[in-house]
Amino acid sequence: MRELHAWMGDSPVGVFLEDSEGNVSLEYAKGVDMPISLSLPLDGKWARKAPGRFLENLLPDNPTAREAMMRASGAASTDSFDLLDGADSSGGLVFSLHDDYPAPRSQMVSFASDDDIASRISSARSAPMSWWQHDSHARFSLAGNQPKFTLARIGDRWAWPNAAIPSTHIFKPPEQGTADADIVEAASNRLVRLCGLESSKAGVMEFAGERTYVIERFDRRPLENGKVARLHTEDFLQSLGLPPERKYTVKAKDVLHMLHRADPADGLCYSWIAQLALNVSVGNVDAHAKNYSLMFSPDGIRLSPMYDVLTTTFWPWVSAELPMRIGGVTGARDVTPRHWEKLALENDLDPERVVGQARRMAGLVLSNIEEAYSDVEPRIRDRILMLVDSANTKIDPIYDSVSMTDGPMGMLSGLVPPADEGRRL
């Protein structure tokens, strides 16, 4: 029986066990008072495959990417236990194949120069599976298919992360098939904040002539002693206990039922409706179950800031079909207030409130889109404005200053941030 020990902070929270047939189970440590996942409650009443799926969702979807990660990190195999051992992964957990807290292979911090970062950006753009380059100091794991890597900001320098050195920023070089994605995502991130919802500071940066989108991690928090704390989060696919390949099959009703179980007062549900409405209004057809997350703390559970928001229909080859239908409708431009009402009624939510959220969010998006893209070149800005206007054709937007984020559990104060906030790093 193989063991993968999980730690939160410097405290053990449990051990994952893998038998000879690859079945994974979990045993919580004594005294643990917060589950590591909604799909893994402390009472042990979870689906048989939930522990293994939780781990799989911390790793890349693509088998080729996992093989590249194995070679670069020196892991024994592409098994989740081997790849997560000592890695800097999403959320608050670190993992070790031994029952000792994972220590770095070297006590020396491995700093990354601008040339180092430029080389990694270039490799990721030209050969997507090469974003893991061999580096004995760098151990990180990011889920998904898009080439990306992480770095830790230490003072005014960048460093490669590992289990002992938490990353603080994610780097997402634009792929060959989605040119200008970094510019579109940076402007979209700014739009999120202008609309009164929460997102991390982000922007486009250049290193030795190589451009990339850089976003500050919301699952990390700087401490007064100069160190960085990992904050525990999980994406919705982990919360639902589903495998990575199911990310596009999760329906809005699946999410709402899960959030209602976590918060019967439905504060989480209405908070998520605001995020869902924004993604619909901007035409983000990649807003699948792994692109929404929950954050855990002793005070409770809340939605994470928004991430991976962009108008995906900017690229003509991308499908216009929403991953989560609104009242049975798959295209953003076909969504009407009636469809939002249907979604609310089918999930025991207040239809008037949900419809109002969707219409006001559309108004906020349309009112702030020009400001969000104000410093973007016309060939990109004009097409985005046309697409976003089209996505809101039938929603009957409400134009007022009311924010979408009134209410409990993770909702914001309702104040719209300054226009330049979210562009600084």
N, C-alpha and C positions, 0 to 999 in steps of 0.2 A: 504494500500500500504506500503510494507516494504521498508526501505532505507538502503543501504550500501554505506557509504561515502568513497571516495578514496582520498588519499593524496600522494603527491610526495614531498619529503623533508618535510617541515612544511607547505606546501601550498596545499589547497584543489584543486583538479583537476576535480572533478565531483561526481555525486551520481548515483549509480545503483538502480533501482526501480523494485520491484517484486510484481506483482498483485496476486490476490487470486488463479489464475490458474497456477501460477509458471512462467509466462512469465516475462522476464527480459528486461528492457530498460535502457538507459543511458542518463543523462543530464550533459553536460560539464559545469564546473564553468565559470563564466564570466572572460574574460581576458586570458584564457588558449590558448597558441599559439603552442602547440605541442601535437599531438594526442597520446593516450596511446597505440594505435595499428593501424597497417595499415588497419585492418578490421573495424576500428571505426574512420573514418575521421572526422575532425572538422565540416564539413558541414552537418553532420548527415545522409548522404546517405550511410547507411549500411544495410546489410541483417537483417531481423527481429530478428533472433536468435543469431546474432553475439555477443551482449553484454553478454548474458548468457554463450555462449561458451567460451568467453575470460576468464571468471571466472572459469569455469569448468576445463580449461587447467592448472590452478594453483594448482589443487588438485590431489590426487592419483586416478589412474584409477579404482582400485579394490574397490568394494563396502564394502568388509570386512575391508579393510584398512581404509576406511572412517569412518566406525563404531568404529574402534579402536581409531582413531583420535578423534572422538566425545567424547568417554568415557574418554580418557586421558586428554583432554583439558577442559572438562566440558561444551562443546558446547551444545546448546539446541537440535540440530538435525544434520543430515548429509547434510543439505542444504548448498549450497556454501556460502550463506550469513553468516550463523552461524559458519562454519568452518574457514572462512577467517577473521572473526572479531578478531582483535588484534593479528593476526598471523604474523610471519616472513616468507613471501612468496618470490618466485623468482621475480627478477626484482626490479623496483624502487618504487612500490606502497605499501602502507600500508592501511588497511581497518578498518572501525569502523561502528558499527550499530548506533552510535550516531554522532552528527555533531561536536563533539569535537575530537581533535587529540587523538588517542588511547594512554592511559597511561598504564604502567605496573601495574599488580595487586599488586606488591610490589616494593618499591623503592630500595630494596636490590638486588644486583647482586647475582645470584645463580651460584656459581662456581662448576665445575665438576672435581672430582678427577680422577686419573688414574683408580681406582677401579670402579667408577661410569661409566666411559667410557667403561671399559672392560665388565661390566655387560650389558650395552646397546648393545655392539657388539655381545656378546654371545646370548642375547635374539633375536636379529635380525637374527642371523644365524640359530638358532634352531627353532624359531617360527616366521616366516617372518612378520606376522601381529602384532607382539608385539613391533616393534621398537618405537611405541608411548607408553611410560610408563607414568603412572600418575605423573605429576610434575606441581605444580601450577605456577612455574616460566617459564617453557619452552612452547613456542607456536610457532610452525613452520609448514610450509606446503611445501611439495615437490611433484611434479607430477611424474607419472610413476608407475611401479609395483615393482621395485627392492627395497628391504629394505634398507633404508638409513636415516641418521639423520644429523642435522647441529649443529655446535657449534660456538661460538664467541671467537676469540683469543684476550684476554685483557692482555697486557703486556706479561708475560711468563706463563699465566694461561688460562685454557679453561672455558667458561661459557655457560649456557643455554640461547638461544636467545628468544626474543619476539618482539613485534612491536617496542618497544623502544630500544632494544639491537639487532642490526642487526647481523646475523650470518656472519662469514667470511670464514668458511670451511665446506665442505660436506664430511661426512664419509660414505663409502660404504663397509660394511662387505661382504666378499665372501659368496655366498649362497651355500647350500649343493650340488645343482646340477651343479654348475659352480666353482668347486674347482680351486684355483689359479687365479681366475679372477682378484684379486687385483694386482698380479704380472704382468699378461699380460697387464692390463690396464695401469699400471705405465710405463712399457716399451714402450707401444704404444704411450703414451703421450710424452715420450721422443723422439720417432721417429718423431712425428708431428713436433716438434721443430727442429730436425736435418734436416728435409726436407724443412725448411724455412717458415712454417706456424705457426700461433700463437696458443698457448695453455697455460693454467694456470700452475703454479707450483704445482707439485703433487708428491706423493710417497707413499710407504708402511710404516706404522708406527705400533708400538706395544705398547699396554697399559696393564700392569699387565698380560702379557702372551697372550693377545688377539690381533690378527693381523687384520689390515684393510687398505683399500685404502683411502687416504685423499687428497682432492684437494682444492686448494684455489679458492674461488668464484670470477669469473670475473665480476659479477654484484655488487661488493662492492669495495670501495676505501677508504683507511685510510686517515684521515684528520690530519692537523698539531696539532689540539687541542686534539688529541687522540681518537676522535670519528670516526665513520665509516659512510660513505655516501652510500646510495643505488643508484645504477645506473640502469636506466630503460632498460629492455630487454624484448623481447617476442620470443617464439619459432615460427617456421614456421606455425604450425597448428593454432596458434593464429593469425598470420599475414593473413592467408587464411580464417579465420572465420569459421573453421571446428571443430567438436566435437572430444574429445580424441580418440574415437573408430575408427576414420578415419586415424590415424597416419601411418598405413602401406599401405593405398590406394592412398596416394598422389604421383603423378608422377613427374618426373623431369620437364616435360613441365609445370606443374602447378606452380612449384617453379620459373622457369625461367620467365613465364609470370608475376607473382607477383613481382619479382625483377625488371623486365623491367618497370613496371608501377611506381615503386618507384624511379628508376634511368634510365631514357630513354637512357642515354649514355652507359648503359650496363656494367659499372664498377663493379656493384654488381654481375651481372651475371657471368662475367669472374672470379671474386674472388671466387664465390661459385663453379664454375666448378673445381677449384683447390682443394677445400675441398672434393667435390664429387669424384674426381679422386683419391685422397688419400684413401678414404674409400673403393673404388673399389679395389685399388691395395693391400690393406692389408686384403681384404676379410671380411669386416665388414658388415654383412647382417642385422645388427640392426640399420643401419644409416637411420632411418625413419624421418618423418617430425618434430618430437619433439626433435630430436637430432641435429638440426641446429637452430641457433637463430640470431636475429638482435638486435643491440644496438642503442638506441635513444639518441640524444643530441641536443642542440640548433644549432650545426654545421651541423647536418644531420644524416643520417642513415648509419651504416656499419655492416658488419658481425661480430658476436661475435667470440672469440677464439673457436677453436674446442674442443669438449668434447665427452665423451662416445665413444671414438675410441678404438677398439680392434679387434683382429682377432677372430671373433666369431666361425669360423669353427674349432677352436682348440678343441671344444667339439663336438664329433661325432654326438650327437643327434640333434644338431642345423641345421636347414635347410640351404642349400647353396644358396638359392634364394635371390637375391638382392631386397630390397624393392622398389628401383627405377631403372627400366630397362634402360639400355644404348643402344639406337638404337634398342629396341625390345628384347635385350638379357637379360636373368635373372641370368646367372652365371658369376662370375668375370673371371673365367679361359677361358670363351668363348668370351670375349670382345676383339674386334680388333680395329685398327684405323678407319676402315670403319664404325663401329658402333658409334664411337664418331663423325665422320663426319656427319652421319645421324642425330644424336641428334642436332648438330649445325645447319644444314640446315633446320630442322623442326622448329627451334626456332629463325630463322633469326640472327644467330650468325656467325662469321667468322670461317668456317670449318678448315682452315689451323691453325688458332690460337688455337682452341679447341683441335684439334688432337695433336698439339705440346704440349699443356699443359698436356694432358693425358699421352703422351709418356715420357715426361720429368719427370712427377711425378712418373711414374713407375720406371724410372731410379734412381731417388732420393731415393725412398723407398728401392729398391734392393741394392743401394750403402750404405745405412745407417742402414739397418736392423740388421746387426751383431753388430754394435756399440751400438744400442739401447738395445739389449739383452745381452750385453757383461757380465753383472754381474748376469744373470739369469741361474739357473741350467740347465745342458744339456738336461734333459728329456723334459723340456718345450721349451728351445731355439731351439733345433734341429727340433722339430715338427713344431714350428712356421715358421722357415726358409723354411722348405719344403712346407708348405701351402702357404706362401707368394710367393715363387718362382712359384708355380702352378697357383696362381691367376694372374700372369703376363705372362703366357705362350705365348699368341697370340698378345700382345699389341705392340711388337717391341720397347722396351724401348730405349730412348735416354739418353746416359750417358754423361752429361756435368755439369758444375757448375752453369748453369743459374737457378735462383730461379723461382718459379711459381707465384710470387706475385708482378709483375710490374703493375702499373696503379693506378687509382684514387679510392677514396671512400673506405677506410677501408683496402686497401691492404698494405702489409708490405714493408719494405725497400729492401727485397731480400737477406739480410744477413742471413747466417746460424748460429744459436746460438752455444755457446760452448757446448761440449759434455755433461758436467755435469749440465748444466742449465736445470731446470725443475725437478730435483730430490730433490732439497732442499725445505723445507717448511718454 
